Amino acid sequence: MEKKLKLVSGIELPEGAPCPPERPPAPESEIMDAYSRAVISASDLVSPSVVNISVTQERGSKARSRFSPDRTGTGSGFIFTGDGFILTNSHVVQDSKKLEVALPDGRSMDADVVGDDPDTDLAVIRISASDLPPVQLGDSQWLKVGQLVVAVGNPFGFQYSVTAGVISALGRSLRSSSGRLIDNVIQTDAALNPGNSGGPLVNSFGEVIGVNTAIILPAQGICFAIAVNTAKFVAGRLMKHGRVKRSYLGVAGQDAPILRRVVRFHGLEVETGFLVTSVEEGGPAAKAGLKDGDVIIGYGDCAVRGIDDLHVLLTEDQIGAGSLITVIRRTEKLELPITPVEKGH
C-alpha cells in the first residue's frame, strides 16, 4: 500500500514523520555573516567590469600556418577606463591573431592590443565602446597578510566566477616568460584556474589590488597576482608608448660565485656576480670592452649579485645615461664606462 506523503515547506515527507518546527524566514542580514556580505559586496562592485577574452592564435610558423588549425583559448580582463581600455595578462594575448571580448551585459566585440609587456606579464587591449563601468583601482602598498581578497574571472570558460581567500604573502618574486623577475607579487589562496589569468584580485571594498596571473601545479592554494601599483605604472606606459622602455647592455650570462681569495683581496661587498658568457657585437657592452668570462659585480653605485640585480638597475632612466660598470676579469677589478641603449631598439 502506497504511503501518503505530506508537504512541509515544499518538501515531501512520509506520513507520520515528525515535522520540523515552522519559523518565519530570517532577514537577509541574519542569514549572511560578515564574511559573506563582504565577498558579495566586493564581487557586485567589480563584476560589471570583468570581461571574458577569447583568443585565436596561429599555430606554428607562417610557412605552416595555412596547413595547421588555429589555436583558441580564453582569459580574463577588466575595464579600467570608461572608453574601452582593458587590462589583462601578456600571456593571454601574446601571438594573438584575433581577440574577442565578451562584456557582462551580453555584448561581444573585437579588441586590439594597445601594448604588451612580457617582463611583467601585463598587457592593455581596447574595444570600441564608451560609457563602460571601470573598476576602482586600489593601492597595493597598504596590503596586509591575512587580508580578505576576492578573485573574479572566467576559469575554463565559466564566465564571471567568484572565489575568495586571503593574502598569503607579500613581496614575492615571480619569473616572467622573458626571464626577468616580477617583483612585489601577491600570493593568495583564492582559487585560480586556467582562464582566470588577467582577472582582478580585489579587496573587501571592491578595489582592484592585483592582476591574477599564475598558479603552481600541482600545489593547491598557491596563486599569484601582479600588484596593482605595478599594473598602474605598466598600463600608463603601454597606453603612451605601446611598450615599457627599459635599458639594455647586450650581454648574456648567468649568476656565478666569486673566488674567496678575490673577494678578500679586493674587499668586495658581494660573493656572487653576473658571469658574462657572450657579448653582443656592436652593443653597449662590446663598446665598453666587456669580454666573455668577466663577472659583473657593480653598476653605478650599486652592487650586482646576479642577473636580477642588474635587471632592476636597467630602468628607462638609464637609457643613454653614461655610467661605470664594475667587473672582475680573472683576478683584476676593472671599472668600465658604459652607456645603455633602449631594449629592442
Contacts in CASP RR format, 6 or more apart in sequence:
PFRMAT RR
TARGET T0000
AUTHOR 0000-0000-0000
METHOD contacts of the structure
MODEL  1
MEKKLKLVSGIELPEGAPCPPERPPAPESEIMDAYSRAVISASDLVSPSV
VNISVTQERGSKARSRFSPDRTGTGSGFIFTGDGFILTNSHVVQDSKKLE
VALPDGRSMDADVVGDDPDTDLAVIRISASDLPPVQLGDSQWLKVGQLVV
AVGNPFGFQYSVTAGVISALGRSLRSSSGRLIDNVIQTDAALNPGNSGGP
LVNSFGEVIGVNTAIILPAQGICFAIAVNTAKFVAGRLMKHGRVKRSYLG
VAGQDAPILRRVVRFHGLEVETGFLVTSVEEGGPAAKAGLKDGDVIIGYG
DCAVRGIDDLHVLLTEDQIGAGSLITVIRRTEKLELPITPVEKGH
3 14 0 8 1.000
3 15 0 8 1.000
4 14 0 8 1.000
4 15 0 8 1.000
5 12 0 8 1.000
5 13 0 8 1.000
5 14 0 8 1.000
5 15 0 8 1.000
6 12 0 8 1.000
6 13 0 8 1.000
6 15 0 8 1.000
7 13 0 8 1.000
8 19 0 8 1.000
8 20 0 8 1.000
9 20 0 8 1.000
9 22 0 8 1.000
13 19 0 8 1.000
29 37 0 8 1.000
32 40 0 8 1.000
35 148 0 8 1.000
38 148 0 8 1.000
38 204 0 8 1.000
39 148 0 8 1.000
39 150 0 8 1.000
39 162 0 8 1.000
39 164 0 8 1.000
39 204 0 8 1.000
41 204 0 8 1.000
41 206 0 8 1.000
42 150 0 8 1.000
42 202 0 8 1.000
42 203 0 8 1.000
42 204 0 8 1.000
42 205 0 8 1.000
42 206 0 8 1.000
43 150 0 8 1.000
43 152 0 8 1.000
43 162 0 8 1.000
43 202 0 8 1.000
45 136 0 8 1.000
45 202 0 8 1.000
45 205 0 8 1.000
45 206 0 8 1.000
46 78 0 8 1.000
46 135 0 8 1.000
46 150 0 8 1.000
46 152 0 8 1.000
46 200 0 8 1.000
46 202 0 8 1.000
46 206 0 8 1.000
46 208 0 8 1.000
47 104 0 8 1.000
47 152 0 8 1.000
47 160 0 8 1.000
47 162 0 8 1.000
48 104 0 8 1.000
48 105 0 8 1.000
48 133 0 8 1.000
49 78 0 8 1.000
49 79 0 8 1.000
49 80 0 8 1.000
49 104 0 8 1.000
49 132 0 8 1.000
49 133 0 8 1.000
49 134 0 8 1.000
49 135 0 8 1.000
49 200 0 8 1.000
50 76 0 8 1.000
50 77 0 8 1.000
50 78 0 8 1.000
50 104 0 8 1.000
50 152 0 8 1.000
50 153 0 8 1.000
50 154 0 8 1.000
50 160 0 8 1.000
50 199 0 8 1.000
50 200 0 8 1.000
51 76 0 8 1.000
51 77 0 8 1.000
51 78 0 8 1.000
51 79 0 8 1.000
51 86 0 8 1.000
51 101 0 8 1.000
51 102 0 8 1.000
51 103 0 8 1.000
51 104 0 8 1.000
52 74 0 8 1.000
52 75 0 8 1.000
52 76 0 8 1.000
52 101 0 8 1.000
52 102 0 8 1.000
52 153 0 8 1.000
52 154 0 8 1.000
52 157 0 8 1.000
52 159 0 8 1.000
52 160 0 8 1.000
53 74 0 8 1.000
53 75 0 8 1.000
53 76 0 8 1.000
53 77 0 8 1.000
53 86 0 8 1.000
53 88 0 8 1.000
53 92 0 8 1.000
53 93 0 8 1.000
53 99 0 8 1.000
53 100 0 8 1.000
53 101 0 8 1.000
53 102 0 8 1.000
53 111 0 8 1.000
53 125 0 8 1.000
54 72 0 8 1.000
54 73 0 8 1.000
54 74 0 8 1.000
54 75 0 8 1.000
54 99 0 8 1.000
54 100 0 8 1.000
54 101 0 8 1.000
54 102 0 8 1.000
55 72 0 8 1.000
55 73 0 8 1.000
55 74 0 8 1.000
55 75 0 8 1.000
55 92 0 8 1.000
55 93 0 8 1.000
55 96 0 8 1.000
55 98 0 8 1.000
55 99 0 8 1.000
56 70 0 8 1.000
56 71 0 8 1.000
56 72 0 8 1.000
56 73 0 8 1.000
56 96 0 8 1.000
56 97 0 8 1.000
56 98 0 8 1.000
56 99 0 8 1.000
56 100 0 8 1.000
57 70 0 8 1.000
57 71 0 8 1.000
57 72 0 8 1.000
57 73 0 8 1.000
57 95 0 8 1.000
57 96 0 8 1.000
57 97 0 8 1.000
58 65 0 8 1.000
58 68 0 8 1.000
58 70 0 8 1.000
58 71 0 8 1.000
58 95 0 8 1.000
58 97 0 8 1.000
59 65 0 8 1.000
59 68 0 8 1.000
59 69 0 8 1.000
59 70 0 8 1.000
59 71 0 8 1.000
60 68 0 8 1.000
70 97 0 8 1.000
74 154 0 8 1.000
74 157 0 8 1.000
74 195 0 8 1.000
75 88 0 8 1.000
75 89 0 8 1.000
75 92 0 8 1.000
75 153 0 8 1.000
75 154 0 8 1.000
75 195 0 8 1.000
75 196 0 8 1.000
75 197 0 8 1.000
75 198 0 8 1.000
75 199 0 8 1.000
76 88 0 8 1.000
76 92 0 8 1.000
76 152 0 8 1.000
76 153 0 8 1.000
76 154 0 8 1.000
76 195 0 8 1.000
76 196 0 8 1.000
76 197 0 8 1.000
76 198 0 8 1.000
76 199 0 8 1.000
76 212 0 8 1.000
77 86 0 8 1.000
77 87 0 8 1.000
77 88 0 8 1.000
77 92 0 8 1.000
77 153 0 8 1.000
77 198 0 8 1.000
77 199 0 8 1.000
77 200 0 8 1.000
78 86 0 8 1.000
78 87 0 8 1.000
78 88 0 8 1.000
78 135 0 8 1.000
78 152 0 8 1.000
78 198 0 8 1.000
78 199 0 8 1.000
78 200 0 8 1.000
78 208 0 8 1.000
79 85 0 8 1.000
79 86 0 8 1.000
79 132 0 8 1.000
79 133 0 8 1.000
79 134 0 8 1.000
79 135 0 8 1.000
80 86 0 8 1.000
80 87 0 8 1.000
80 134 0 8 1.000
80 135 0 8 1.000
80 137 0 8 1.000
80 208 0 8 1.000
80 235 0 8 1.000
81 132 0 8 1.000
81 134 0 8 1.000
82 130 0 8 1.000
82 131 0 8 1.000
82 132 0 8 1.000
82 133 0 8 1.000
82 134 0 8 1.000
83 129 0 8 1.000
83 130 0 8 1.000
83 132 0 8 1.000
84 126 0 8 1.000
84 127 0 8 1.000
84 128 0 8 1.000
84 129 0 8 1.000
84 130 0 8 1.000
84 132 0 8 1.000
85 114 0 8 1.000
85 124 0 8 1.000
85 125 0 8 1.000
85 126 0 8 1.000
85 235 0 8 1.000
85 239 0 8 1.000
86 101 0 8 1.000
86 111 0 8 1.000
86 124 0 8 1.000
86 125 0 8 1.000
86 126 0 8 1.000
86 127 0 8 1.000
87 122 0 8 1.000
87 123 0 8 1.000
87 124 0 8 1.000
87 198 0 8 1.000
87 211 0 8 1.000
87 231 0 8 1.000
87 235 0 8 1.000
88 122 0 8 1.000
88 123 0 8 1.000
88 124 0 8 1.000
88 125 0 8 1.000
88 197 0 8 1.000
88 198 0 8 1.000
88 199 0 8 1.000
88 211 0 8 1.000
89 121 0 8 1.000
89 122 0 8 1.000
89 123 0 8 1.000
89 197 0 8 1.000
89 198 0 8 1.000
89 211 0 8 1.000
89 213 0 8 1.000
90 116 0 8 1.000
90 117 0 8 1.000
90 118 0 8 1.000
90 120 0 8 1.000
90 121 0 8 1.000
90 122 0 8 1.000
90 123 0 8 1.000
90 177 0 8 1.000
91 118 0 8 1.000
91 121 0 8 1.000
91 177 0 8 1.000
91 197 0 8 1.000
91 213 0 8 1.000
92 123 0 8 1.000
92 197 0 8 1.000
92 198 0 8 1.000
93 99 0 8 1.000
93 113 0 8 1.000
93 116 0 8 1.000
93 123 0 8 1.000
93 125 0 8 1.000
94 116 0 8 1.000
94 118 0 8 1.000
94 123 0 8 1.000
96 113 0 8 1.000
98 110 0 8 1.000
99 110 0 8 1.000
99 111 0 8 1.000
99 112 0 8 1.000
99 113 0 8 1.000
99 125 0 8 1.000
100 108 0 8 1.000
100 109 0 8 1.000
100 110 0 8 1.000
100 111 0 8 1.000
101 108 0 8 1.000
101 109 0 8 1.000
101 110 0 8 1.000
101 111 0 8 1.000
101 125 0 8 1.000
101 127 0 8 1.000
102 108 0 8 1.000
102 159 0 8 1.000
103 109 0 8 1.000
103 129 0 8 1.000
103 132 0 8 1.000
104 160 0 8 1.000
107 129 0 8 1.000
109 127 0 8 1.000
109 128 0 8 1.000
109 129 0 8 1.000
110 127 0 8 1.000
111 125 0 8 1.000
111 126 0 8 1.000
111 127 0 8 1.000
112 125 0 8 1.000
112 126 0 8 1.000
113 123 0 8 1.000
113 124 0 8 1.000
113 125 0 8 1.000
114 123 0 8 1.000
114 124 0 8 1.000
114 125 0 8 1.000
114 126 0 8 1.000
114 238 0 8 1.000
114 239 0 8 1.000
114 242 0 8 1.000
115 123 0 8 1.000
115 124 0 8 1.000
115 125 0 8 1.000
115 238 0 8 1.000
115 239 0 8 1.000
115 242 0 8 1.000
115 243 0 8 1.000
116 123 0 8 1.000
116 124 0 8 1.000
116 238 0 8 1.000
116 242 0 8 1.000
116 243 0 8 1.000
117 123 0 8 1.000
117 234 0 8 1.000
117 237 0 8 1.000
117 238 0 8 1.000
117 243 0 8 1.000
117 244 0 8 1.000
118 176 0 8 1.000
118 177 0 8 1.000
118 178 0 8 1.000
119 176 0 8 1.000
119 178 0 8 1.000
119 179 0 8 1.000
119 180 0 8 1.000
119 182 0 8 1.000
119 244 0 8 1.000
119 246 0 8 1.000
120 176 0 8 1.000
120 182 0 8 1.000
120 226 0 8 1.000
120 230 0 8 1.000
120 231 0 8 1.000
120 234 0 8 1.000
120 244 0 8 1.000
121 176 0 8 1.000
121 177 0 8 1.000
121 182 0 8 1.000
121 213 0 8 1.000
121 214 0 8 1.000
121 226 0 8 1.000
122 211 0 8 1.000
122 226 0 8 1.000
122 230 0 8 1.000
122 231 0 8 1.000
122 234 0 8 1.000
122 235 0 8 1.000
122 238 0 8 1.000
123 238 0 8 1.000
124 235 0 8 1.000
124 236 0 8 1.000
124 238 0 8 1.000
124 239 0 8 1.000
124 242 0 8 1.000
135 200 0 8 1.000
135 202 0 8 1.000
135 206 0 8 1.000
135 207 0 8 1.000
135 208 0 8 1.000
136 205 0 8 1.000
136 206 0 8 1.000
136 207 0 8 1.000
136 208 0 8 1.000
137 207 0 8 1.000
137 208 0 8 1.000
137 228 0 8 1.000
137 231 0 8 1.000
137 232 0 8 1.000
138 203 0 8 1.000
138 207 0 8 1.000
138 208 0 8 1.000
138 209 0 8 1.000
138 228 0 8 1.000
139 209 0 8 1.000
139 228 0 8 1.000
139 229 0 8 1.000
140 184 0 8 1.000
140 186 0 8 1.000
140 209 0 8 1.000
140 210 0 8 1.000
140 227 0 8 1.000
140 228 0 8 1.000
140 229 0 8 1.000
140 230 0 8 1.000
141 229 0 8 1.000
143 167 0 8 1.000
143 170 0 8 1.000
143 186 0 8 1.000
143 203 0 8 1.000
143 209 0 8 1.000
143 227 0 8 1.000
144 167 0 8 1.000
145 166 0 8 1.000
145 167 0 8 1.000
145 168 0 8 1.000
145 169 0 8 1.000
145 170 0 8 1.000
146 166 0 8 1.000
146 167 0 8 1.000
146 168 0 8 1.000
147 166 0 8 1.000
147 167 0 8 1.000
147 203 0 8 1.000
147 204 0 8 1.000
148 164 0 8 1.000
148 165 0 8 1.000
148 166 0 8 1.000
148 203 0 8 1.000
148 204 0 8 1.000
149 164 0 8 1.000
149 165 0 8 1.000
149 166 0 8 1.000
149 167 0 8 1.000
149 188 0 8 1.000
149 190 0 8 1.000
149 201 0 8 1.000
149 202 0 8 1.000
149 203 0 8 1.000
149 209 0 8 1.000
150 162 0 8 1.000
150 163 0 8 1.000
150 164 0 8 1.000
150 165 0 8 1.000
150 190 0 8 1.000
150 201 0 8 1.000
150 202 0 8 1.000
150 203 0 8 1.000
150 204 0 8 1.000
150 206 0 8 1.000
151 162 0 8 1.000
151 163 0 8 1.000
151 164 0 8 1.000
151 188 0 8 1.000
151 190 0 8 1.000
151 191 0 8 1.000
151 192 0 8 1.000
151 196 0 8 1.000
151 199 0 8 1.000
151 200 0 8 1.000
151 201 0 8 1.000
151 202 0 8 1.000
151 212 0 8 1.000
151 223 0 8 1.000
151 225 0 8 1.000
152 160 0 8 1.000
152 161 0 8 1.000
152 162 0 8 1.000
152 199 0 8 1.000
152 200 0 8 1.000
152 202 0 8 1.000
153 159 0 8 1.000
153 160 0 8 1.000
153 161 0 8 1.000
153 162 0 8 1.000
153 195 0 8 1.000
153 196 0 8 1.000
153 198 0 8 1.000
153 199 0 8 1.000
153 200 0 8 1.000
153 212 0 8 1.000
154 160 0 8 1.000
154 161 0 8 1.000
154 195 0 8 1.000
154 196 0 8 1.000
155 161 0 8 1.000
155 192 0 8 1.000
155 193 0 8 1.000
155 194 0 8 1.000
155 195 0 8 1.000
155 196 0 8 1.000
156 193 0 8 1.000
156 194 0 8 1.000
156 195 0 8 1.000
157 195 0 8 1.000
161 196 0 8 1.000
163 190 0 8 1.000
163 191 0 8 1.000
163 192 0 8 1.000
164 190 0 8 1.000
165 188 0 8 1.000
165 189 0 8 1.000
165 190 0 8 1.000
166 188 0 8 1.000
166 189 0 8 1.000
166 190 0 8 1.000
167 186 0 8 1.000
167 187 0 8 1.000
167 188 0 8 1.000
168 187 0 8 1.000
168 188 0 8 1.000
168 189 0 8 1.000
168 221 0 8 1.000
168 222 0 8 1.000
169 186 0 8 1.000
169 187 0 8 1.000
170 184 0 8 1.000
170 186 0 8 1.000
170 187 0 8 1.000
171 183 0 8 1.000
171 184 0 8 1.000
171 185 0 8 1.000
171 186 0 8 1.000
172 184 0 8 1.000
172 185 0 8 1.000
172 186 0 8 1.000
172 187 0 8 1.000
172 224 0 8 1.000
173 181 0 8 1.000
173 182 0 8 1.000
173 183 0 8 1.000
173 185 0 8 1.000
173 308 0 8 1.000
174 181 0 8 1.000
174 182 0 8 1.000
174 185 0 8 1.000
174 213 0 8 1.000
174 214 0 8 1.000
174 224 0 8 1.000
175 181 0 8 1.000
175 182 0 8 1.000
176 182 0 8 1.000
180 308 0 8 1.000
180 311 0 8 1.000
181 308 0 8 1.000
181 311 0 8 1.000
182 226 0 8 1.000
182 230 0 8 1.000
183 230 0 8 1.000
183 312 0 8 1.000
184 227 0 8 1.000
184 229 0 8 1.000
184 230 0 8 1.000
185 213 0 8 1.000
185 224 0 8 1.000
185 225 0 8 1.000
185 226 0 8 1.000
185 227 0 8 1.000
186 201 0 8 1.000
186 209 0 8 1.000
186 210 0 8 1.000
186 224 0 8 1.000
186 225 0 8 1.000
186 226 0 8 1.000
186 227 0 8 1.000
187 222 0 8 1.000
187 223 0 8 1.000
187 224 0 8 1.000
188 201 0 8 1.000
188 221 0 8 1.000
188 223 0 8 1.000
188 224 0 8 1.000
188 225 0 8 1.000
189 221 0 8 1.000
189 222 0 8 1.000
189 223 0 8 1.000
190 201 0 8 1.000
190 223 0 8 1.000
191 221 0 8 1.000
191 223 0 8 1.000
192 212 0 8 1.000
192 214 0 8 1.000
192 215 0 8 1.000
192 223 0 8 1.000
193 215 0 8 1.000
196 212 0 8 1.000
197 212 0 8 1.000
197 213 0 8 1.000
197 214 0 8 1.000
198 211 0 8 1.000
198 212 0 8 1.000
198 213 0 8 1.000
199 211 0 8 1.000
199 212 0 8 1.000
200 208 0 8 1.000
200 210 0 8 1.000
200 211 0 8 1.000
200 212 0 8 1.000
201 208 0 8 1.000
201 209 0 8 1.000
201 210 0 8 1.000
201 211 0 8 1.000
201 212 0 8 1.000
201 225 0 8 1.000
202 208 0 8 1.000
202 209 0 8 1.000
202 210 0 8 1.000
203 209 0 8 1.000
208 228 0 8 1.000
209 225 0 8 1.000
209 227 0 8 1.000
209 228 0 8 1.000
210 225 0 8 1.000
210 226 0 8 1.000
210 227 0 8 1.000
210 228 0 8 1.000
210 231 0 8 1.000
211 225 0 8 1.000
211 226 0 8 1.000
211 228 0 8 1.000
211 231 0 8 1.000
212 223 0 8 1.000
212 224 0 8 1.000
212 225 0 8 1.000
213 224 0 8 1.000
213 225 0 8 1.000
213 226 0 8 1.000
214 223 0 8 1.000
214 224 0 8 1.000
215 222 0 8 1.000
215 223 0 8 1.000
215 224 0 8 1.000
216 222 0 8 1.000
216 223 0 8 1.000
234 244 0 8 1.000
237 243 0 8 1.000
237 244 0 8 1.000
237 245 0 8 1.000
238 244 0 8 1.000
244 316 0 8 1.000
245 316 0 8 1.000
245 319 0 8 1.000
245 342 0 8 1.000
245 343 0 8 1.000
246 314 0 8 1.000
246 315 0 8 1.000
246 316 0 8 1.000
246 319 0 8 1.000
246 342 0 8 1.000
246 343 0 8 1.000
247 314 0 8 1.000
247 315 0 8 1.000
247 316 0 8 1.000
247 317 0 8 1.000
247 318 0 8 1.000
247 319 0 8 1.000
247 320 0 8 1.000
247 321 0 8 1.000
247 340 0 8 1.000
247 341 0 8 1.000
247 342 0 8 1.000
247 343 0 8 1.000
248 284 0 8 1.000
248 314 0 8 1.000
248 340 0 8 1.000
248 341 0 8 1.000
248 342 0 8 1.000
248 343 0 8 1.000
248 344 0 8 1.000
249 283 0 8 1.000
249 284 0 8 1.000
249 285 0 8 1.000
249 310 0 8 1.000
249 314 0 8 1.000
249 325 0 8 1.000
249 338 0 8 1.000
249 340 0 8 1.000
250 279 0 8 1.000
250 280 0 8 1.000
250 283 0 8 1.000
250 284 0 8 1.000
250 285 0 8 1.000
250 286 0 8 1.000
251 274 0 8 1.000
251 276 0 8 1.000
251 278 0 8 1.000
251 279 0 8 1.000
251 280 0 8 1.000
251 285 0 8 1.000
251 290 0 8 1.000
251 296 0 8 1.000
252 276 0 8 1.000
252 277 0 8 1.000
252 278 0 8 1.000
252 280 0 8 1.000
253 274 0 8 1.000
253 275 0 8 1.000
253 276 0 8 1.000
253 277 0 8 1.000
253 278 0 8 1.000
253 307 0 8 1.000
254 274 0 8 1.000
254 275 0 8 1.000
254 277 0 8 1.000
254 307 0 8 1.000
255 272 0 8 1.000
255 273 0 8 1.000
255 274 0 8 1.000
255 275 0 8 1.000
255 305 0 8 1.000
255 306 0 8 1.000
255 307 0 8 1.000
256 272 0 8 1.000
256 273 0 8 1.000
256 274 0 8 1.000
256 275 0 8 1.000
256 295 0 8 1.000
257 271 0 8 1.000
257 272 0 8 1.000
257 273 0 8 1.000
258 268 0 8 1.000
258 270 0 8 1.000
258 271 0 8 1.000
258 272 0 8 1.000
258 273 0 8 1.000
258 295 0 8 1.000
258 297 0 8 1.000
258 328 0 8 1.000
259 331 0 8 1.000
260 271 0 8 1.000
262 268 0 8 1.000
262 328 0 8 1.000
262 331 0 8 1.000
263 270 0 8 1.000
263 271 0 8 1.000
265 331 0 8 1.000
266 328 0 8 1.000
266 333 0 8 1.000
268 297 0 8 1.000
269 303 0 8 1.000
270 297 0 8 1.000
270 298 0 8 1.000
270 303 0 8 1.000
270 304 0 8 1.000
270 305 0 8 1.000
272 305 0 8 1.000
272 306 0 8 1.000
273 295 0 8 1.000
273 296 0 8 1.000
273 297 0 8 1.000
273 304 0 8 1.000
273 305 0 8 1.000
273 306 0 8 1.000
274 295 0 8 1.000
274 296 0 8 1.000
274 297 0 8 1.000
274 304 0 8 1.000
274 306 0 8 1.000
274 307 0 8 1.000
274 309 0 8 1.000
274 310 0 8 1.000
275 293 0 8 1.000
275 294 0 8 1.000
275 295 0 8 1.000
276 285 0 8 1.000
276 290 0 8 1.000
276 291 0 8 1.000
276 292 0 8 1.000
276 293 0 8 1.000
276 294 0 8 1.000
276 295 0 8 1.000
276 296 0 8 1.000
276 327 0 8 1.000
277 292 0 8 1.000
277 293 0 8 1.000
278 292 0 8 1.000
279 285 0 8 1.000
279 286 0 8 1.000
279 290 0 8 1.000
279 291 0 8 1.000
279 292 0 8 1.000
280 286 0 8 1.000
283 341 0 8 1.000
284 338 0 8 1.000
284 339 0 8 1.000
284 340 0 8 1.000
284 341 0 8 1.000
285 338 0 8 1.000
287 338 0 8 1.000
287 339 0 8 1.000
288 325 0 8 1.000
288 336 0 8 1.000
288 337 0 8 1.000
288 338 0 8 1.000
288 339 0 8 1.000
289 336 0 8 1.000
290 296 0 8 1.000
290 325 0 8 1.000
290 327 0 8 1.000
290 336 0 8 1.000
290 338 0 8 1.000
291 329 0 8 1.000
293 329 0 8 1.000
294 327 0 8 1.000
294 328 0 8 1.000
294 329 0 8 1.000
294 334 0 8 1.000
295 327 0 8 1.000
295 328 0 8 1.000
295 329 0 8 1.000
296 304 0 8 1.000
296 306 0 8 1.000
296 310 0 8 1.000
296 325 0 8 1.000
296 326 0 8 1.000
296 327 0 8 1.000
297 303 0 8 1.000
297 304 0 8 1.000
297 326 0 8 1.000
297 327 0 8 1.000
297 328 0 8 1.000
298 304 0 8 1.000
298 325 0 8 1.000
298 326 0 8 1.000
298 327 0 8 1.000
299 310 0 8 1.000
299 313 0 8 1.000
299 314 0 8 1.000
299 323 0 8 1.000
299 324 0 8 1.000
299 325 0 8 1.000
299 326 0 8 1.000
300 313 0 8 1.000
300 323 0 8 1.000
300 324 0 8 1.000
300 325 0 8 1.000
300 326 0 8 1.000
302 309 0 8 1.000
302 313 0 8 1.000
303 309 0 8 1.000
304 310 0 8 1.000
304 313 0 8 1.000
304 326 0 8 1.000
314 340 0 8 1.000
314 343 0 8 1.000
318 340 0 8 1.000
319 340 0 8 1.000
319 341 0 8 1.000
319 342 0 8 1.000
320 339 0 8 1.000
320 340 0 8 1.000
320 341 0 8 1.000
321 339 0 8 1.000
321 340 0 8 1.000
322 337 0 8 1.000
322 338 0 8 1.000
322 339 0 8 1.000
322 340 0 8 1.000
323 337 0 8 1.000
323 338 0 8 1.000
323 339 0 8 1.000
323 340 0 8 1.000
324 335 0 8 1.000
324 336 0 8 1.000
324 337 0 8 1.000
324 338 0 8 1.000
325 335 0 8 1.000
325 336 0 8 1.000
325 337 0 8 1.000
325 338 0 8 1.000
326 333 0 8 1.000
326 334 0 8 1.000
326 335 0 8 1.000
326 336 0 8 1.000
327 333 0 8 1.000
327 334 0 8 1.000
327 336 0 8 1.000
328 334 0 8 1.000
END
